[in-house]
Amino acid sequence: MRQGKISRRTAETDITVTLDLDGSGRYDCRTGVGFFDHMLDQLSRHSLIDLTVAAKGDLHIDDHHTVEDTGIAIGQALSQALGDKRGIRRYGACLLPMDDALVRAALDLSGRPYLVWNVAMPTAKIGTFDTELVREFFQALSTHGGITLHVDALHGINSHHIAEAAFKAVARALREAVETDPRKADAIPSTKGAL
């Protein structure tokens, strides 16, 4: 059962995340931040990871704590669901076009968190959503999921398209990385014998 459940409560947020790596991309994401919910739906749908997020945050201040803490919780739930990572492919990559935007994502479920973020957003906002929070989410996800993650926007003039392409590209790369390798389903994918 490759599933994870994390509840995270702080003075700023109250978040519960459940996920299933062997799902079909079903989602129910409710953070109170409309654009962010739309992006989490894309993450679930395109990774085929079932994802439920229930978050209450200090949105009267801004969206920052809710977005970052949701990234932390999803990363922790992902790590929990992967366990010792036996049998996974480990690596994933995707080059994803969305209209004017073209985003490349490559990741390694190595247990060594590192984010390389080469994504410039043309605008500071998408509706009321701060575009800088896209990076904050992926920083939290990579740190708490133990993921080496590289995201590069190669083209793009529309911030919505760039952000959505980034979420979809990471989702597709994640789908590939968490899949069971039929040739090594009983092995840890490392010469070290542990990840």
Secondary structure in CASP SS format (residue, H / E / C, confidence):
PFRMAT SS
TARGET T0000
AUTHOR 0000-0000-0000
METHOD secondary structure of the structure
MODEL  1
M C 1.00
R C 1.00
Q E 1.00
G E 1.00
K E 1.00
I E 1.00
S E 1.00
R E 1.00
R E 1.00
T C 1.00
A C 1.00
E C 1.00
T E 1.00
D E 1.00
I E 1.00
T E 1.00
V E 1.00
T E 1.00
L E 1.00
D E 1.00
L C 1.00
D C 1.00
G C 1.00
S C 1.00
G C 1.00
R C 1.00
Y E 1.00
D E 1.00
C E 1.00
R E 1.00
T C 1.00
G C 1.00
V C 1.00
G H 1.00
F H 1.00
F H 1.00
D H 1.00
H H 1.00
M H 1.00
L H 1.00
D H 1.00
Q H 1.00
L H 1.00
S H 1.00
R H 1.00
H H 1.00
S H 1.00
L C 1.00
I C 1.00
D E 1.00
L E 1.00
T E 1.00
V E 1.00
A E 1.00
A E 1.00
K E 1.00
G E 1.00
D C 1.00
L C 1.00
H C 1.00
I C 1.00
D C 1.00
D C 1.00
H H 1.00
H H 1.00
T H 1.00
V H 1.00
E H 1.00
D H 1.00
T H 1.00
G H 1.00
I H 1.00
A H 1.00
I H 1.00
G H 1.00
Q H 1.00
A H 1.00
L H 1.00
S H 1.00
Q H 1.00
A H 1.00
L H 1.00
G C 1.00
D C 1.00
K C 1.00
R C 1.00
G C 1.00
I E 1.00
R C 1.00
R C 1.00
Y E 1.00
G E 1.00
A E 1.00
C E 1.00
L E 1.00
L E 1.00
P E 1.00
M E 1.00
D C 1.00
D C 1.00
A E 1.00
L E 1.00
V E 1.00
R E 1.00
A E 1.00
A E 1.00
L E 1.00
D E 1.00
L C 1.00
S C 1.00
G C 1.00
R C 1.00
P C 1.00
Y E 1.00
L E 1.00
V E 1.00
W E 1.00
N E 1.00
V C 1.00
A C 1.00
M C 1.00
P C 1.00
T C 1.00
A C 1.00
K E 1.00
I E 1.00
G C 1.00
T C 1.00
F E 1.00
D E 1.00
T C 1.00
E H 1.00
L H 1.00
V H 1.00
R H 1.00
E H 1.00
F H 1.00
F H 1.00
Q H 1.00
A H 1.00
L H 1.00
S H 1.00
T H 1.00
H H 1.00
G H 1.00
G C 1.00
I C 1.00
T E 1.00
L E 1.00
H E 1.00
V E 1.00
D E 1.00
A E 1.00
L E 1.00
H E 1.00
G C 1.00
I C 1.00
N C 1.00
S H 1.00
H H 1.00
H H 1.00
I H 1.00
A H 1.00
E H 1.00
A H 1.00
A H 1.00
F H 1.00
K H 1.00
A H 1.00
V H 1.00
A H 1.00
R H 1.00
A H 1.00
L H 1.00
R H 1.00
E H 1.00
A H 1.00
V H 1.00
E C 1.00
T E 1.00
D C 1.00
P C 1.00
R C 1.00
K C 1.00
A C 1.00
D C 1.00
A C 1.00
I C 1.00
P C 1.00
S C 1.00
T C 1.00
K C 1.00
G C 1.00
A C 1.00
L C 1.00
END
